[in-house]
């Protein structure tokens, strides 16, 4: 069975563990940076030691920002290309479905055909998947109507 108190106890234990690990990492990095600062100050002098340490901490950040900027531009170009392809596919299928609706309503009043075309255009822009369902239903209705006329 599901025991809520055990689950909460496990969650509390996990959170305490994560907090202790993060605290130990921060304390360790703090002492390591103090040691590195003192070593660089001894090796390079009181002026160049802190400069080198600051540069060593800023250079990875600068490289990361440059990398992200370059990959973001490539992603945007790829995403724009994919969006264009998807829009072209939706537009092509929408045109096919709208033409099927208009063909199905050929023998009807021009007002009915115009209203159907406007509704189909609205569906094509807002609900493209619903347009295909409506198109199939209207085409089936038109075929059924044509069969009844022939009988």
C-alpha positions in Angstrom: 0.0 0.0 0.0 0.9 3.6 -0.4 2.2 5.0 2.9 2.4 8.8 2.8 4.4 9.2 5.9 7.2 6.9 4.5 7.2 8.8 1.3 7.5 12.2 3.0 10.2 10.8 5.2 12.1 9.6 2.2 11.7 13.0 0.5 12.9 14.8 3.6 16.0 12.5 3.8 16.7 13.1 0.1 16.4 16.9 0.5 18.7 16.9 3.5 21.3 14.8 1.6 21.2 17.1 -1.4 21.6 20.2 0.8 24.6 18.7 2.6 26.3 17.7 -0.7 25.8 21.1 -2.1 27.0 22.8 1.0 30.1 20.6 1.0 30.8 21.4 -2.6 30.5 25.1 -2.0 32.8 25.0 1.0 35.3 22.9 -0.9 35.3 25.2 -3.9 35.7 28.2 -1.6 38.8 26.7 0.1 40.2 25.6 -3.2 39.8 29.1 -4.7 41.4 30.6 -1.6 44.4 28.3 -2.0 44.6 28.9 -5.7 44.5 32.7 -5.1 47.3 32.5 -2.6 49.4 30.2 -4.8 49.0 32.5 -7.9 49.8 35.5 -5.7 53.0 33.9 -4.6 53.9 32.6 -8.1 52.9 35.6 -10.2 53.0 38.5 -7.8 50.3 40.5 -6.0 49.1 42.2 -9.2 49.1 39.4 -11.9 48.0 36.5 -9.6 44.5 37.9 -9.1 44.3 39.0 -12.7 45.1 35.5 -14.0 42.6 34.0 -11.5 39.9 36.3 -12.6 40.6 35.6 -16.2 40.6 31.9 -15.5 37.1 32.2 -14.0 35.7 34.5 -16.7 37.1 32.8 -19.9 34.9 29.6 -19.5 31.9 31.9 -19.1 32.8 33.8 -22.2 33.3 30.6 -24.2 30.0 29.3 -23.0 28.2 32.5 -24.1 29.8 32.4 -27.5 28.9 28.7 -28.0 25.3 29.3 -27.0 25.0 32.3 -29.3 26.3 30.3 -32.3 24.2 27.3 -31.6 21.1 29.5 -31.0 21.5 31.1 -34.4 21.8 27.6 -36.0 18.8 26.4 -34.1 16.7 29.4 -35.2 17.6 28.9 -38.8 16.8 25.2 -38.6 13.5 25.9 -36.7 12.5 28.6 -39.2 13.2 26.1 -42.1 11.1 23.4 -40.3 8.3 25.9 -39.7 8.2 26.9 -43.3 8.0 23.3 -44.4 5.2 22.6 -41.9 3.3 25.7 -42.9 3.7 24.7 -46.6 2.3 21.2 -45.8 -0.6 22.6 -43.8 -1.3 25.1 -46.6 -1.2 22.4 -49.2 -3.5 20.1 -47.3 -5.8 23.0 -46.4 -6.1 24.0 -50.1 -7.0 20.4 -51.0 -9.6 20.2 -48.2 -11.2 23.6 -49.1 -11.4 22.7 -52.8 -13.1 19.4 -51.8 -15.6 21.3 -49.8 -16.3 23.7 -52.6 -16.6 20.9 -55.1 -19.0 19.1 -52.9 -21.2 22.2 -52.7 -21.2 23.0 -56.5 -24.8 22.5 -57.1 -25.9 24.4 -54.0 -26.7 28.1 -53.6 -23.7 30.5 -54.1 -24.4 31.8 -50.6 -24.0 28.3 -49.0 -20.8 27.7 -51.0 -19.4 31.1 -49.9 -20.3 30.5 -46.2 -18.7 27.1 -46.4 -15.6 28.5 -48.0 -15.3 31.2 -45.2 -15.8 28.6 -42.5 -13.3 26.3 -44.2 -10.8 29.1 -44.3 -11.3 29.8 -40.6 -10.9 26.1 -39.8 -7.8 26.0 -41.9 -6.1 28.7 -40.0 -7.2 27.8 -36.5 -8.0 24.0 -36.5 -6.3 22.3 -39.5 -7.0 18.8 -38.2 -10.7 19.6 -37.8 -10.8 20.9 -41.4 -9.9 17.4 -42.7 -12.7 15.8 -40.7 -15.3 18.4 -41.9 -14.0 18.0 -45.5 -14.6 14.2 -45.3 -18.0 14.6 -43.8 -19.1 17.2 -46.4 -17.7 15.0 -49.3 -19.5 12.0 -48.0 -22.7 14.0 -47.7 -22.3 15.2 -51.3 -21.7 11.7 -52.6 -24.7 10.4 -50.7 -26.9 13.3 -52.1 -25.6 12.5 -55.6 -26.5 8.8 -55.2 -30.0 9.6 -54.0 -30.5 11.9 -57.0 -29.5 9.1 -59.4 -31.9 6.6 -57.8 
